[in-house]
Amino acid sequence: MKVELSAEANAQAQDIDTWWREHRRAALDLFTDELDRALLTLGETPGIGASYTAGARTVRRLLLERSHYHLYYEVQNDRVFVLAVWSAFRGRSPRL
């Protein structure tokens, strides 16, 4: 299945990668490697994420275990659409 990132999720991933490379010098590629693996997994097994309700909307959420970010996504007809890449430690959910 095709996996696409929304413009917002793509911008979030780029911001996270920039921050990660500045602050996690011992593991520069950890975030991008984990994100790439997760996106491949979503393409192969789109139902893997846990169901997550945000207001009136229900999406799926997959945790990147080592970097502690969540991918919030929807499974649409022929694609997986990532809505947000969000820190698991933030005190709030992303706007979906």
Buried (B, 14 or more C-beta within 10 A) or exposed (E): EEBEBBEBBEEBBEEBBEEBBEEEEEEEEBBBBBBEEBBEBBEEEBEEBEEBEBEEEEBBBBBBEEBEBBBBBBBEEEBBBBBBBBEEEEEEBBEB
